[in-house]
Amino acid sequence: MPNLKDLKNRIESVKSTRKITKAMQMVAAAKLRRAQEAAEAGRPYAERFNAVLGGLAASSGGGSAPKLLSGTGSDQVHLLVVMTAERGLCGGFNSSIAKLARAKAEELIASGKTVKMLTVGKKGREQLKRDFGDLMINHVDLSGVRNVGYGNAQSIANDLINRYNEGEFDVATIFYNKFESVISQIPTAQQVIPASFDAPEDGAEEVSTVYDYEPSEEGILATLLPSGVATQVFTALLENGASEQGARMSAMDNATRNAGDMIDKLTIQFNRSRQAVITNELIEIISGAEAL
């Protein structure tokens, strides 16, 4: 049974930990507001942009479509772009993305496909390196970036497009967490190369206007598709940023509550132990007095 000094030291240690987790919770809450606003502000543009590209893709000729849209004619080599956080202490945020990417990689390998990985964020690389270290071809470090901007997404997209044009892979899929709320982040896999356009969600506006494109749909697609890849990457980074802060806020709130509960239990144990020590001392005093 721990003595009173050990219990007191442990209570002080847990109190210090609670101060840290409370401070991290407040910082995450402040960052979450900005990150959530950025993610929600970027959704309408991304959805509309993808809808326009989808309409262009549907009206363009299959034989003359750009390579980014038509593909290489094969799906043998897959590149998995795993986007996670640079830091931990955010619950299951990083693990959920890594788990989805790991399941996809194992599924592709089992079906005889060649898998390559590109990681964005240190935590995803750490979790996947042990099992898939020999499949990793590059890593993007954003630890020095305070606010992720379109330039960061464009740099990642340009790297993907260059590798695609050089024949390093046939299909590229990005993995990230889509922000729903502070307690809900959805692990998502989205194919970006060849370009894939989802049908509009329920309630979303459909592009029904007829446009005339000059010089041609194929020419405009060749110009817009690289921007489309960058937009999808940027949207994923924004969603990840909001999801990370939401997950960290929730995790630190739980940690603060757990620390409070532990302090209460240790305080009760400390009081009982102190009471037992005082009782024993009184018994010894009384026994000594009776022996005289």
PyMOL commands that set and color helices and strands:
alter all, ss='L'
color gray80, all
select helices_A, chain A and resi 4-59+67-70+93-110+122-135+150-165+217-291
alter helices_A, ss='H'
color red, helices_A
select strands_A, chain A and resi 77-83+114-120+136-140+171-181+184-193
alter strands_A, ss='S'
color yellow, strands_A
deselect
rebuild
show_as cartoon
